[in-house]
Amino acid sequence: MATIKGIIAVPEVNEVYEGTVKSIQPYGAFVEILPGKDGLLHISEIEWRRLEKVEEVLKEGDKRSR
């Protein structure tokens, strides 16, 4: 039942989700927040400090919540 709810769920603005990093780009990381639904975690939202590269703190497969 949880799988079905995850598939039909619609992501909501200002909601916090835990997800898995699927890919790293120079501007951020794509994170799967719901089954089959990816979202962009912008580099400016990853840490409080300025990052030169996303890879400083994230790698593919990491779990992250924001």
Predicted model as a PDB file, atoms N, CA, C, CB and O in Angstrom, pLDDT in the B-factor column:
MODEL        1                                                                  
ATOM      1  N   MET A   1       0.818  -1.196   0.000  1.00 70.00           N  
ATOM      2  CA  MET A   1       0.000   0.000   0.000  1.00 70.00           C  
ATOM      3  C   MET A   1       0.868   1.268   0.000  1.00 70.00           C  
ATOM      4  CB  MET A   1      -0.934  -0.006   1.209  1.00 70.00           C  
ATOM      5  O   MET A   1       0.532   2.252  -0.659  1.00 70.00           O  
ATOM      6  N   ALA A   2       1.985   1.239   0.744  1.00 69.00           N  
ATOM      7  CA  ALA A   2       2.880   2.403   0.785  1.00 69.00           C  
ATOM      8  C   ALA A   2       3.475   2.678  -0.589  1.00 69.00           C  
ATOM      9  CB  ALA A   2       4.005   2.184   1.811  1.00 69.00           C  
ATOM     10  O   ALA A   2       3.687   3.833  -0.957  1.00 69.00           O  
ATOM     11  N   THR A   3       3.744   1.618  -1.348  1.00 70.00           N  
ATOM     12  CA  THR A   3       4.298   1.785  -2.696  1.00 70.00           C  
ATOM     13  C   THR A   3       3.309   2.508  -3.593  1.00 70.00           C  
ATOM     14  CB  THR A   3       4.666   0.423  -3.307  1.00 70.00           C  
ATOM     15  O   THR A   3       3.694   3.403  -4.346  1.00 70.00           O  
ATOM     16  N   ILE A   4       2.061   2.137  -3.522  1.00 72.00           N  
ATOM     17  CA  ILE A   4       1.026   2.783  -4.343  1.00 72.00           C  
ATOM     18  C   ILE A   4       0.879   4.241  -3.948  1.00 72.00           C  
ATOM     19  CB  ILE A   4      -0.328   2.052  -4.200  1.00 72.00           C  
ATOM     20  O   ILE A   4       0.785   5.107  -4.818  1.00 72.00           O  
ATOM     21  N   LYS A   5       0.858   4.531  -2.650  1.00 72.00           N  
ATOM     22  CA  LYS A   5       0.755   5.920  -2.200  1.00 72.00           C  
ATOM     23  C   LYS A   5       1.941   6.747  -2.683  1.00 72.00           C  
ATOM     24  CB  LYS A   5       0.663   5.981  -0.674  1.00 72.00           C  
ATOM     25  O   LYS A   5       1.778   7.913  -3.044  1.00 72.00           O  
ATOM     26  N   GLY A   6       3.134   6.154  -2.693  1.00 69.00           N  
ATOM     27  CA  GLY A   6       4.317   6.853  -3.179  1.00 69.00           C  
ATOM     28  C   GLY A   6       4.240   7.169  -4.658  1.00 69.00           C  
ATOM     29  O   GLY A   6       4.700   8.223  -5.098  1.00 69.00           O  
ATOM     30  N   ILE A   7       3.656   6.254  -5.430  1.00 74.00           N  
ATOM     31  CA  ILE A   7       3.546   6.451  -6.878  1.00 74.00           C  
ATOM     32  C   ILE A   7       2.548   7.544  -7.218  1.00 74.00           C  
ATOM     33  CB  ILE A   7       3.141   5.151  -7.561  1.00 74.00           C  
ATOM     34  O   ILE A   7       2.784   8.336  -8.130  1.00 74.00           O  
ATOM     35  N   ILE A   8       1.437   7.595  -6.498  1.00 78.00           N  
ATOM     36  CA  ILE A   8       0.398   8.571  -6.844  1.00 78.00           C  
ATOM     37  C   ILE A   8       0.545   9.896  -6.102  1.00 78.00           C  
ATOM     38  CB  ILE A   8      -0.962   7.989  -6.556  1.00 78.00           C  
ATOM     39  O   ILE A   8      -0.186  10.845  -6.383  1.00 78.00           O  
ATOM     40  N   ALA A   9       1.480   9.970  -5.158  1.00 81.00           N  
ATOM     41  CA  ALA A   9       1.687  11.195  -4.378  1.00 81.00           C  
ATOM     42  C   ALA A   9       2.165  12.333  -5.269  1.00 81.00           C  
ATOM     43  CB  ALA A   9       2.699  10.950  -3.250  1.00 81.00           C  
ATOM     44  O   ALA A   9       2.900  12.128  -6.234  1.00 81.00           O  
ATOM     45  N   VAL A  10       1.729  13.530  -4.920  1.00 83.00           N  
ATOM     46  CA  VAL A  10       2.155  14.740  -5.620  1.00 83.00           C  
ATOM     47  C   VAL A  10       3.034  15.539  -4.667  1.00 83.00           C  
ATOM     48  CB  VAL A  10       0.924  15.591  -6.111  1.00 83.00           C  
ATOM     49  O   VAL A  10       2.593  15.878  -3.569  1.00 83.00           O  
ATOM     50  N   PRO A  11       4.276  15.850  -5.063  1.00 83.00           N  
ATOM     51  CA  PRO A  11       5.160  16.633  -4.189  1.00 83.00           C  
ATOM     52  C   PRO A  11       4.550  18.000  -3.875  1.00 83.00           C  
ATOM     53  CB  PRO A  11       6.545  16.812  -4.846  1.00 83.00           C  
ATOM     54  O   PRO A  11       3.961  18.641  -4.745  1.00 83.00           O  
ATOM     55  N   GLU A  12       4.696  18.435  -2.632  1.00 84.00           N  
ATOM     56  CA  GLU A  12       4.144  19.709  -2.196  1.00 84.00           C  
ATOM     57  C   GLU A  12       5.257  20.716  -1.931  1.00 84.00           C  
ATOM     58  CB  GLU A  12       3.288  19.521  -0.940  1.00 84.00           C  
ATOM     59  O   GLU A  12       6.330  20.357  -1.445  1.00 84.00           O  
ATOM     60  N   VAL A  13       4.994  21.975  -2.254  1.00 84.00           N  
ATOM     61  CA  VAL A  13       5.941  23.058  -2.028  1.00 84.00           C  
ATOM     62  C   VAL A  13       6.143  23.236  -0.525  1.00 84.00           C  
ATOM     63  CB  VAL A  13       5.445  24.379  -2.683  1.00 84.00           C  
ATOM     64  O   VAL A  13       5.191  23.126   0.248  1.00 84.00           O  
ATOM     65  N   ASN A  14       7.366  23.507  -0.116  1.00 85.00           N  
ATOM     66  CA  ASN A  14       7.763  23.742   1.274  1.00 85.00           C  
ATOM     67  C   ASN A  14       7.661  22.498   2.160  1.00 85.00           C  
ATOM     68  CB  ASN A  14       6.913  24.836   1.858  1.00 85.00           C  
ATOM     69  O   ASN A  14       7.740  22.611   3.383  1.00 85.00           O  
ATOM     70  N   GLU A  15       7.493  21.351   1.584  1.00 85.00           N  
ATOM     71  CA  GLU A  15       7.483  20.097   2.326  1.00 85.00           C  
ATOM     72  C   GLU A  15       8.898  19.527   2.343  1.00 85.00           C  
ATOM     73  CB  GLU A  15       6.478  19.080   1.700  1.00 85.00           C  
ATOM     74  O   GLU A  15       9.641  19.704   1.377  1.00 85.00           O  
ATOM     75  N   VAL A  16       9.284  18.851   3.418  1.00 85.00           N  
ATOM     76  CA  VAL A  16      10.609  18.247   3.523  1.00 85.00           C  
ATOM     77  C   VAL A  16      10.499  16.770   3.164  1.00 85.00           C  
ATOM     78  CB  VAL A  16      11.204  18.431   4.956  1.00 85.00           C  
ATOM     79  O   VAL A  16       9.654  16.054   3.700  1.00 85.00           O  
ATOM     80  N   TYR A  17      11.360  16.321   2.253  1.00 86.00           N  
ATOM     81  CA  TYR A  17      11.370  14.933   1.810  1.00 86.00           C  
ATOM     82  C   TYR A  17      12.747  14.344   2.016  1.00 86.00           C  
ATOM     83  CB  TYR A  17      10.950  14.820   0.336  1.00 86.00           C  
ATOM     84  O   TYR A  17      13.751  15.049   1.923  1.00 86.00           O  
ATOM     85  N   GLU A  18      12.797  13.042   2.297  1.00 90.00           N  
ATOM     86  CA  GLU A  18      14.071  12.335   2.307  1.00 90.00           C  
ATOM     87  C   GLU A  18      14.186  11.637   0.968  1.00 90.00           C  
ATOM     88  CB  GLU A  18      14.177  11.318   3.506  1.00 90.00           C  
ATOM     89  O   GLU A  18      13.235  11.012   0.500  1.00 90.00           O  
ATOM     90  N   GLY A  19      15.350  11.743   0.356  1.00 93.00           N  
ATOM     91  CA  GLY A  19      15.526  11.131  -0.952  1.00 93.00           C  
ATOM     92  C   GLY A  19      16.930  10.618  -1.166  1.00 93.00           C  
ATOM     93  O   GLY A  19      17.813  10.778  -0.323  1.00 93.00           O  
ATOM     94  N   THR A  20      17.112   9.998  -2.316  1.00 96.00           N  
ATOM     95  CA  THR A  20      18.394   9.422  -2.698  1.00 96.00           C  
ATOM     96  C   THR A  20      18.968  10.210  -3.865  1.00 96.00           C  
ATOM     97  CB  THR A  20      18.245   7.924  -3.067  1.00 96.00           C  
ATOM     98  O   THR A  20      18.275  10.466  -4.850  1.00 96.00           O  
ATOM     99  N   VAL A  21      20.237  10.597  -3.753  1.00 97.00           N  
ATOM    100  CA  VAL A  21      20.903  11.331  -4.831  1.00 97.00           C  
ATOM    101  C   VAL A  21      21.047  10.405  -6.031  1.00 97.00           C  
ATOM    102  CB  VAL A  21      22.299  11.874  -4.374  1.00 97.00           C  
ATOM    103  O   VAL A  21      21.645   9.333  -5.937  1.00 97.00           O  
ATOM    104  N   LYS A  22      20.490  10.835  -7.165  1.00 97.00           N  
ATOM    105  CA  LYS A  22      20.538  10.032  -8.388  1.00 97.00           C  
ATOM    106  C   LYS A  22      21.638  10.500  -9.337  1.00 97.00           C  
ATOM    107  CB  LYS A  22      19.194  10.080  -9.098  1.00 97.00           C  
ATOM    108  O   LYS A  22      22.273   9.683 -10.004  1.00 97.00           O  
ATOM    109  N   SER A  23      21.862  11.813  -9.397  1.00 97.00           N  
ATOM    110  CA  SER A  23      22.938  12.321 -10.258  1.00 97.00           C  
ATOM    111  C   SER A  23      23.425  13.661  -9.734  1.00 97.00           C  
ATOM    112  CB  SER A  23      22.459  12.458 -11.726  1.00 97.00           C  
ATOM    113  O   SER A  23      22.695  14.401  -9.076  1.00 97.00           O  
ATOM    114  N   ILE A  24      24.683  13.949 -10.049  1.00 97.00           N  
ATOM    115  CA  ILE A  24      25.347  15.187  -9.634  1.00 97.00           C  
ATOM    116  C   ILE A  24      25.595  16.027 -10.880  1.00 97.00           C  
ATOM    117  CB  ILE A  24      26.692  14.894  -8.871  1.00 97.00           C  
ATOM    118  O   ILE A  24      26.063  15.524 -11.901  1.00 97.00           O  
ATOM    119  N   GLN A  25      25.274  17.311 -10.781  1.00 97.00           N  
ATOM    120  CA  GLN A  25      25.516  18.269 -11.857  1.00 97.00           C  
ATOM    121  C   GLN A  25      26.292  19.449 -11.260  1.00 97.00           C  
ATOM    122  CB  GLN A  25      24.160  18.745 -12.525  1.00 97.00           C  
ATOM    123  O   GLN A  25      26.335  19.593 -10.038  1.00 97.00           O  
ATOM    124  N   PRO A  26      26.905  20.295 -12.096  1.00 96.00           N  
ATOM    125  CA  PRO A  26      27.651  21.437 -11.557  1.00 96.00           C  
ATOM    126  C   PRO A  26      26.776  22.399 -10.735  1.00 96.00           C  
ATOM    127  CB  PRO A  26      28.303  22.198 -12.696  1.00 96.00           C  
ATOM    128  O   PRO A  26      27.293  23.097  -9.863  1.00 96.00           O  
ATOM    129  N   TYR A  27      25.481  22.447 -10.994  1.00 96.00           N  
ATOM    130  CA  TYR A  27      24.564  23.382 -10.343  1.00 96.00           C  
ATOM    131  C   TYR A  27      23.768  22.753  -9.197  1.00 96.00           C  
ATOM    132  CB  TYR A  27      23.611  23.943 -11.363  1.00 96.00           C  
ATOM    133  O   TYR A  27      22.983  23.443  -8.547  1.00 96.00           O  
ATOM    134  N   GLY A  28      23.958  21.447  -8.938  1.00 96.00           N  
ATOM    135  CA  GLY A  28      23.223  20.805  -7.862  1.00 96.00           C  
ATOM    136  C   GLY A  28      23.146  19.298  -8.045  1.00 96.00           C  
ATOM    137  O   GLY A  28      23.944  18.698  -8.765  1.00 96.00           O  
ATOM    138  N   ALA A  29      22.165  18.701  -7.375  1.00 96.00           N  
ATOM    139  CA  ALA A  29      21.995  17.251  -7.446  1.00 96.00           C  
ATOM    140  C   ALA A  29      20.524  16.927  -7.685  1.00 96.00           C  
ATOM    141  CB  ALA A  29      22.506  16.566  -6.146  1.00 96.00           C  
ATOM    142  O   ALA A  29      19.633  17.597  -7.162  1.00 96.00           O  
ATOM    143  N   PHE A  30      20.287  15.888  -8.483  1.00 96.00           N  
ATOM    144  CA  PHE A  30      18.929  15.404  -8.668  1.00 96.00           C  
ATOM    145  C   PHE A  30      18.687  14.300  -7.658  1.00 96.00           C  
ATOM    146  CB  PHE A  30      18.692  14.902 -10.124  1.00 96.00           C  
ATOM    147  O   PHE A  30      19.439  13.329  -7.581  1.00 96.00           O  
ATOM    148  N   VAL A  31      17.610  14.470  -6.876  1.00 95.00           N  
ATOM    149  CA  VAL A  31      17.294  13.573  -5.774  1.00 95.00           C  
ATOM    150  C   VAL A  31      15.920  12.955  -6.010  1.00 95.00           C  
ATOM    151  CB  VAL A  31      17.339  14.323  -4.416  1.00 95.00           C  
ATOM    152  O   VAL A  31      14.951  13.664  -6.286  1.00 95.00           O  
ATOM    153  N   GLU A  32      15.842  11.628  -5.898  1.00 94.00           N  
ATOM    154  CA  GLU A  32      14.546  10.962  -6.013  1.00 94.00           C  
ATOM    155  C   GLU A  32      13.824  11.114  -4.682  1.00 94.00           C  
ATOM    156  CB  GLU A  32      14.707   9.449  -6.402  1.00 94.00           C  
ATOM    157  O   GLU A  32      14.220  10.513  -3.683  1.00 94.00           O  
ATOM    158  N   ILE A  33      12.747  11.930  -4.668  1.00 90.00           N  
ATOM    159  CA  ILE A  33      12.032  12.222  -3.425  1.00 90.00           C  
ATOM    160  C   ILE A  33      10.817  11.327  -3.224  1.00 90.00           C  
ATOM    161  CB  ILE A  33      11.601  13.668  -3.408  1.00 90.00           C  
ATOM    162  O   ILE A  33      10.385  11.107  -2.092  1.00 90.00           O  
ATOM    163  N   LEU A  34      10.278  10.821  -4.295  1.00 87.00           N  
ATOM    164  CA  LEU A  34       9.181   9.865  -4.278  1.00 87.00           C  
ATOM    165  C   LEU A  34       9.479   8.856  -5.372  1.00 87.00           C  
ATOM    166  CB  LEU A  34       7.777  10.564  -4.488  1.00 87.00           C  
ATOM    167  O   LEU A  34      10.234   9.168  -6.293  1.00 87.00           O  
ATOM    168  N   PRO A  35       8.917   7.662  -5.306  1.00 87.00           N  
ATOM    169  CA  PRO A  35       9.209   6.676  -6.362  1.00 87.00           C  
ATOM    170  C   PRO A  35       8.941   7.233  -7.764  1.00 87.00           C  
ATOM    171  CB  PRO A  35       8.371   5.412  -6.146  1.00 87.00           C  
ATOM    172  O   PRO A  35       7.809   7.574  -8.104  1.00 87.00           O  
ATOM    173  N   GLY A  36      10.000   7.317  -8.565  1.00 87.00           N  
ATOM    174  CA  GLY A  36       9.876   7.808  -9.938  1.00 87.00           C  
ATOM    175  C   GLY A  36       9.782   9.314 -10.067  1.00 87.00           C  
ATOM    176  O   GLY A  36       9.544   9.819 -11.164  1.00 87.00           O  
ATOM    177  N   LYS A  37       9.965  10.056  -8.964  1.00 90.00           N  
ATOM    178  CA  LYS A  37       9.870  11.521  -9.003  1.00 90.00           C  
ATOM    179  C   LYS A  37      11.154  12.117  -8.450  1.00 90.00           C  
ATOM    180  CB  LYS A  37       8.635  12.030  -8.195  1.00 90.00           C  
ATOM    181  O   LYS A  37      11.479  11.951  -7.274  1.00 90.00           O  
ATOM    182  N   ASP A  38      11.882  12.818  -9.325  1.00 92.00           N  
ATOM    183  CA  ASP A  38      13.142  13.452  -8.946  1.00 92.00           C  
ATOM    184  C   ASP A  38      12.935  14.947  -8.783  1.00 92.00           C  
ATOM    185  CB  ASP A  38      14.240  13.169  -9.993  1.00 92.00           C  
ATOM    186  O   ASP A  38      12.072  15.545  -9.426  1.00 92.00           O  
ATOM    187  N   GLY A  39      13.741  15.540  -7.913  1.00 91.00           N  
ATOM    188  CA  GLY A  39      13.731  16.981  -7.725  1.00 91.00           C  
ATOM    189  C   GLY A  39      15.157  17.491  -7.717  1.00 91.00           C  
ATOM    190  O   GLY A  39      16.087  16.753  -7.393  1.00 91.00           O  
ATOM    191  N   LEU A  40      15.329  18.757  -8.076  1.00 93.00           N  
ATOM    192  CA  LEU A  40      16.650  19.378  -8.075  1.00 93.00           C  
ATOM    193  C   LEU A  40      16.926  19.982  -6.711  1.00 93.00           C  
ATOM    194  CB  LEU A  40      16.758  20.453  -9.178  1.00 93.00           C  
ATOM    195  O   LEU A  40      16.146  20.793  -6.211  1.00 93.00           O  
ATOM    196  N   LEU A  41      18.030  19.588  -6.118  1.00 93.00           N  
ATOM    197  CA  LEU A  41      18.540  20.218  -4.905  1.00 93.00           C  
ATOM    198  C   LEU A  41      19.660  21.147  -5.369  1.00 93.00           C  
ATOM    199  CB  LEU A  41      19.051  19.144  -3.830  1.00 93.00           C  
ATOM    200  O   LEU A  41      20.762  20.695  -5.678  1.00 93.00           O  
ATOM    201  N   HIS A  42      19.371  22.445  -5.414  1.00 95.00           N  
ATOM    202  CA  HIS A  42      20.330  23.423  -5.933  1.00 95.00           C  
ATOM    203  C   HIS A  42      21.548  23.501  -5.022  1.00 95.00           C  
ATOM    204  CB  HIS A  42      19.674  24.815  -6.069  1.00 95.00           C  
ATOM    205  O   HIS A  42      21.437  23.328  -3.808  1.00 95.00           O  
ATOM    206  N   ILE A  43      22.704  23.761  -5.612  1.00 95.00           N  
ATOM    207  CA  ILE A  43      23.970  23.814  -4.869  1.00 95.00           C  
ATOM    208  C   ILE A  43      23.900  24.802  -3.703  1.00 95.00           C  
ATOM    209  CB  ILE A  43      25.118  24.200  -5.809  1.00 95.00           C  
ATOM    210  O   ILE A  43      24.532  24.577  -2.671  1.00 95.00           O  
ATOM    211  N   SER A  44      23.145  25.890  -3.851  1.00 94.00           N  
ATOM    212  CA  SER A  44      23.042  26.886  -2.785  1.00 94.00           C  
ATOM    213  C   SER A  44      22.192  26.404  -1.608  1.00 94.00           C  
ATOM    214  CB  SER A  44      22.461  28.169  -3.338  1.00 94.00           C  
ATOM    215  O   SER A  44      22.211  27.020  -0.542  1.00 94.00           O  
ATOM    216  N   GLU A  45      21.446  25.310  -1.788  1.00 92.00           N  
ATOM    217  CA  GLU A  45      20.584  24.776  -0.734  1.00 92.00           C  
ATOM    218  C   GLU A  45      21.185  23.557  -0.023  1.00 92.00           C  
ATOM    219  CB  GLU A  45      19.242  24.406  -1.319  1.00 92.00           C  
ATOM    220  O   GLU A  45      20.579  23.019   0.904  1.00 92.00           O  
ATOM    221  N   ILE A  46      22.367  23.123  -0.451  1.00 92.00           N  
ATOM    222  CA  ILE A  46      22.957  21.907   0.111  1.00 92.00           C  
ATOM    223  C   ILE A  46      23.592  22.163   1.471  1.00 92.00           C  
ATOM    224  CB  ILE A  46      23.996  21.337  -0.844  1.00 92.00           C  
ATOM    225  O   ILE A  46      23.399  21.376   2.398  1.00 92.00           O  
ATOM    226  N   GLU A  47      24.334  23.231   1.604  1.00 92.00           N  
ATOM    227  CA  GLU A  47      25.044  23.571   2.841  1.00 92.00           C  
ATOM    228  C   GLU A  47      24.867  25.056   3.122  1.00 92.00           C  
ATOM    229  CB  GLU A  47      26.559  23.204   2.742  1.00 92.00           C  
ATOM    230  O   GLU A  47      24.521  25.828   2.228  1.00 92.00           O  
ATOM    231  N   TRP A  48      25.106  25.455   4.374  1.00 93.00           N  
ATOM    232  CA  TRP A  48      25.062  26.873   4.724  1.00 93.00           C  
ATOM    233  C   TRP A  48      26.258  27.615   4.142  1.00 93.00           C  
ATOM    234  CB  TRP A  48      25.022  27.048   6.246  1.00 93.00           C  
ATOM    235  O   TRP A  48      26.165  28.797   3.809  1.00 93.00           O  
ATOM    236  N   ARG A  49      27.375  26.916   4.024  1.00 94.00           N  
ATOM    237  CA  ARG A  49      28.570  27.565   3.472  1.00 94.00           C  
ATOM    238  C   ARG A  49      28.553  27.470   1.947  1.00 94.00           C  
ATOM    239  CB  ARG A  49      29.867  26.918   4.044  1.00 94.00           C  
ATOM    240  O   ARG A  49      27.802  26.683   1.370  1.00 94.00           O  
ATOM    241  N   ARG A  50      29.388  28.279   1.308  1.00 94.00           N  
ATOM    242  CA  ARG A  50      29.486  28.259  -0.154  1.00 94.00           C  
ATOM    243  C   ARG A  50      30.259  27.029  -0.596  1.00 94.00           C  
ATOM    244  CB  ARG A  50      30.165  29.546  -0.685  1.00 94.00           C  
ATOM    245  O   ARG A  50      31.334  26.736  -0.072  1.00 94.00           O  
ATOM    246  N   LEU A  51      29.708  26.319  -1.557  1.00 93.00           N  
ATOM    247  CA  LEU A  51      30.377  25.140  -2.107  1.00 93.00           C  
ATOM    248  C   LEU A  51      30.938  25.462  -3.488  1.00 93.00           C  
ATOM    249  CB  LEU A  51      29.401  23.937  -2.185  1.00 93.00           C  
ATOM    250  O   LEU A  51      30.278  26.106  -4.303  1.00 93.00           O  
ATOM    251  N   GLU A  52      32.141  25.015  -3.735  1.00 94.00           N  
ATOM    252  CA  GLU A  52      32.710  25.130  -5.079  1.00 94.00           C  
ATOM    253  C   GLU A  52      32.170  24.009  -5.962  1.00 94.00           C  
ATOM    254  CB  GLU A  52      34.262  25.086  -5.030  1.00 94.00           C  
ATOM    255  O   GLU A  52      31.874  24.216  -7.139  1.00 94.00           O  
ATOM    256  N   LYS A  53      32.046  22.809  -5.370  1.00 95.00           N  
ATOM    257  CA  LYS A  53      31.563  21.637  -6.103  1.00 95.00           C  
ATOM    258  C   LYS A  53      30.597  20.855  -5.224  1.00 95.00           C  
ATOM    259  CB  LYS A  53      32.745  20.735  -6.557  1.00 95.00           C  
ATOM    260  O   LYS A  53      30.802  20.719  -4.017  1.00 95.00           O  
ATOM    261  N   VAL A  54      29.556  20.349  -5.843  1.00 95.00           N  
ATOM    262  CA  VAL A  54      28.580  19.528  -5.134  1.00 95.00           C  
ATOM    263  C   VAL A  54      29.254  18.300  -4.534  1.00 95.00           C  
ATOM    264  CB  VAL A  54      27.441  19.104  -6.077  1.00 95.00           C  
ATOM    265  O   VAL A  54      28.882  17.849  -3.451  1.00 95.00           O  
ATOM    266  N   GLU A  55      30.232  17.770  -5.228  1.00 95.00           N  
ATOM    267  CA  GLU A  55      30.925  16.556  -4.797  1.00 95.00           C  
ATOM    268  C   GLU A  55      31.649  16.714  -3.456  1.00 95.00           C  
ATOM    269  CB  GLU A  55      31.916  16.140  -5.853  1.00 95.00           C  
ATOM    270  O   GLU A  55      32.066  15.721  -2.859  1.00 95.00           O  
ATOM    271  N   GLU A  56      31.801  17.954  -2.980  1.00 95.00           N  
ATOM    272  CA  GLU A  56      32.423  18.180  -1.671  1.00 95.00           C  
ATOM    273  C   GLU A  56      31.615  17.518  -0.558  1.00 95.00           C  
ATOM    274  CB  GLU A  56      32.562  19.687  -1.395  1.00 95.00           C  
ATOM    275  O   GLU A  56      32.181  17.101   0.452  1.00 95.00           O  
ATOM    276  N   VAL A  57      30.298  17.416  -0.734  1.00 95.00           N  
ATOM    277  CA  VAL A  57      29.444  16.895   0.340  1.00 95.00           C  
ATOM    278  C   VAL A  57      28.489  15.779  -0.091  1.00 95.00           C  
ATOM    279  CB  VAL A  57      28.647  18.015   0.917  1.00 95.00           C  
ATOM    280  O   VAL A  57      27.963  15.065   0.763  1.00 95.00           O  
ATOM    281  N   LEU A  58      28.258  15.616  -1.378  1.00 95.00           N  
ATOM    282  CA  LEU A  58      27.321  14.590  -1.852  1.00 95.00           C  
ATOM    283  C   LEU A  58      27.956  13.679  -2.884  1.00 95.00           C  
ATOM    284  CB  LEU A  58      26.082  15.238  -2.441  1.00 95.00           C  
ATOM    285  O   LEU A  58      28.870  14.064  -3.612  1.00 95.00           O  
ATOM    286  N   LYS A  59      27.437  12.445  -2.924  1.00 95.00           N  
ATOM    287  CA  LYS A  59      27.804  11.534  -4.002  1.00 95.00           C  
ATOM    288  C   LYS A  59      26.551  10.735  -4.356  1.00 95.00           C  
ATOM    289  CB  LYS A  59      29.004  10.585  -3.586  1.00 95.00           C  
ATOM    290  O   LYS A  59      25.611  10.661  -3.564  1.00 95.00           O  
ATOM    291  N   GLU A  60      26.542  10.144  -5.539  1.00 96.00           N  
ATOM    292  CA  GLU A  60      25.380   9.361  -5.961  1.00 96.00           C  
ATOM    293  C   GLU A  60      25.119   8.238  -4.967  1.00 96.00           C  
ATOM    294  CB  GLU A  60      25.590   8.787  -7.380  1.00 96.00           C  
ATOM    295  O   GLU A  60      26.040   7.561  -4.511  1.00 96.00           O  
ATOM    296  N   GLY A  61      23.844   8.058  -4.644  1.00 95.00           N  
ATOM    297  CA  GLY A  61      23.448   7.031  -3.698  1.00 95.00           C  
ATOM    298  C   GLY A  61      23.279   7.528  -2.276  1.00 95.00           C  
ATOM    299  O   GLY A  61      22.700   6.824  -1.448  1.00 95.00           O  
ATOM    300  N   ASP A  62      23.773   8.738  -1.964  1.00 94.00           N  
ATOM    301  CA  ASP A  62      23.602   9.292  -0.629  1.00 94.00           C  
ATOM    302  C   ASP A  62      22.126   9.543  -0.338  1.00 94.00           C  
ATOM    303  CB  ASP A  62      24.403  10.591  -0.481  1.00 94.00           C  
ATOM    304  O   ASP A  62      21.351   9.845  -1.245  1.00 94.00           O  
ATOM    305  N   LYS A  63      21.746   9.417   0.922  1.00 92.00           N  
ATOM    306  CA  LYS A  63      20.407   9.772   1.372  1.00 92.00           C  
ATOM    307  C   LYS A  63      20.470  11.203   1.908  1.00 92.00           C  
ATOM    308  CB  LYS A  63      19.878   8.765   2.467  1.00 92.00           C  
ATOM    309  O   LYS A  63      21.423  11.581   2.589  1.00 92.00           O  
ATOM    310  N   ARG A  64      19.454  11.980   1.594  1.00 80.00           N  
ATOM    311  CA  ARG A  64      19.442  13.381   2.014  1.00 80.00           C  
ATOM    312  C   ARG A  64      18.013  13.817   2.269  1.00 80.00           C  
ATOM    313  CB  ARG A  64      20.105  14.288   0.951  1.00 80.00           C  
ATOM    314  O   ARG A  64      17.097  13.376   1.576  1.00 80.00           O  
ATOM    315  N   SER A  65      17.812  14.676   3.254  1.00 75.00           N  
ATOM    316  CA  SER A  65      16.479  15.257   3.466  1.00 75.00           C  
ATOM    317  C   SER A  65      16.604  16.772   3.440  1.00 75.00           C  
ATOM    318  CB  SER A  65      15.851  14.772   4.820  1.00 75.00           C  
ATOM    319  O   SER A  65      17.567  17.338   3.959  1.00 75.00           O  
ATOM    320  N   ARG A  66      15.637  17.410   2.841  1.00 64.00           N  
ATOM    321  CA  ARG A  66      15.576  18.870   2.747  1.00 64.00           C  
ATOM    322  C   ARG A  66      14.158  19.290   2.550  1.00 64.00           C  
ATOM    323  CB  ARG A  66      16.453  19.401   1.609  1.00 64.00           C  
ATOM    324  O   ARG A  66      13.877  20.484   2.445  1.00 64.00           O  
TER     325      ARG A  66                                                      
ENDMDL                                                                          
END                                                                             
